[in-house]
Amino acid sequence: MGRTARTFRNAVDIEEAKWKPFKRTLKPPQRENLDRIFDYARSCADAGTMLATPRVTEVVLISSMIEMLQEMETLRRKVSDLEDEKGPV
């Protein structure tokens, strides 16, 4: 038997396709960042499937923010480690 509901990953792909006209107007580095946003959403697809009726755009944005916050925290730790190594200025 086939599935009656699309997968969340499929929903993210459909949402990404809706943004293609917007993406075409962006500069290449901005396009790469937009691609990263949708990649982040796919990385949280398991969590996205837990919502009964997700608004895909909201899950895409929240997933992206989670990943960006994680990256910022990693960078903060690296900067702090570098500052500790360098000592007081």
N, C-alpha and C positions, 0 to 999 in steps of 0.2 A: 504494500500500500504506500502511496505517496503521502507527503506531508500536506496538511491543509493550511498550515501557517508558514510564512516565510521565516527563515532563520534571521537572527539579529544581524549577523554578518552581511547577509543579503540586503537587509534593510539599510545598513550603513552604505553599501555599494550604491543603492538606489538614491540615497540622500546625497552622496558624493556626486553622482551624475547630475543632480539638480543644480549643483554649484559650478558646473563646467563653464557656463557663460561668464560668471564672476571670475573664475580662475584665469580665463584667457586674458583678462584685462590687467592681471597682476604682473609685476616684474618677476623674472625667474627665481630669485631668492624667496620672494613672497609665495610663489607657487609651491616651492619645496616645503615651506612652512605649512601651507594649507594641506598638502599631502600628509605631513606629519600629524596634523590634527586628526585626520581620518584614520591614520595608522594607529594613533593612540586609542581611538574609539574601538577599533578592531581588537586591540590588546585587552580591552575591558569587556569584550563581547559576552563572556560568561556572566558578568554582573548585569549587563544589559538585558539578558534573557530572563532575569529574575523579576523584571517589572511586568505586571500583567498586560498593560497597554502602554508601552513606552512611547514617548514623543522622541523620535530618533534624534532630532536636532539637539534636544536638551541632553540626551545621553552622550552624544558626540562632544558637546561642549564641556560637560562635567568630566568626562573621561580625559579630555585634553587638559583640563585644569589640574586634575589629579596627577597626571604624568609631568606636567610642567612644574608643579610644586615639588614633586620628587626630584626632578633635575635641579631645581633651585637649591634644595636642601643639600644635595650632593656637592654642588658648587660652593655653597657656604662652608661646608666642612673642609673642602680642599683649600679654600682661601684661609680659613682659620688655621689649618695645619701649616700652611706656608708662612703665615704671620708668626706662628709659634716658633717655627724653625729659624726665622730671620731675627727674632728677638725685638726688643723695643727700639724704636727709631729715635 
